[in-house]
Amino acid sequence: MQKSIFLLITLALLLVLSCSENIYQESKKAYKKQVKTLGKSLRNIQPDSINNQAFNVIESQNFSLRKPNFIIIHHTDQESCEQTYRTFALQRTQVSSHYVICDDGTITQMLNDLLRGWHAGNSTWGNVTDVNSVSIGIELDNDGEEPFSYAQINNLTWLLKNLTEKYKIPKQNIIGHADIAPGRKVDPSALFPWKTLAKSGYGIWYDETKLDSVVIDSAFNPKKALKFIGYNISNLENVIYSFKLHFNPSDVSKTLSEKDKKILILLEDEILKLK
């Protein structure tokens, strides 16, 4: 009896593994096909026309591929890396990200950096309204309620170093999904170590030593400051929540405190230094 049960369990596990392999093989095949089709579409210029008059075509030899200028950090809100791999491999989900970093630090690349991933959704940052087209998405295996492991953050830092050097991405352009989609997304969670990351040179943080000495002028406009940083201020309460999730995670709410206003002033200073 026990032998029969063991056999059934073994067969079930083999079936699950086989299905997973099939999913990844199908995804790999579709990936190569789509990249090939994309490559073919770039070989020739298909001229448009105005008033039934086609554009002239003279090919220039001076070009390169467009490069990403933002990095968006997410947490997966799933149970495991394996579940995330499956989610990104299945066509019906219509979501993807360039990298997935597991709790043990394992890094898996799922898209070429120069391909447009489907990780940001309906998002805005500054004047950028199609974040997917200009960004690399990095997913961290985390359910949103647990701390991010040392191995995960350590390898994230290594990956950010590699990507920012390769594509000359400014440190202020390393942001979270919640920053670009206030009210719609809350990842990475308040447990994500933005301050630690900024100390390593990735993302921005404010000078905490100046916090007590900041004087809030009567003319200070927090809404204008949030917009200056990059937030879409169409829904102020949601923006405040996302801002605090990133820069004041110990006091996340939809209301600005005096400390929050001081942080905004200091962040404006940091950004001005970078311009």
Summary of the structure (lengths in Angstrom):
residues: 275
radius of gyration: 22.5
end to end distance: 72.8
largest distance: 79.9
contacts: 750
relative contact order: 0.11
helix: 49%
strand: 10%
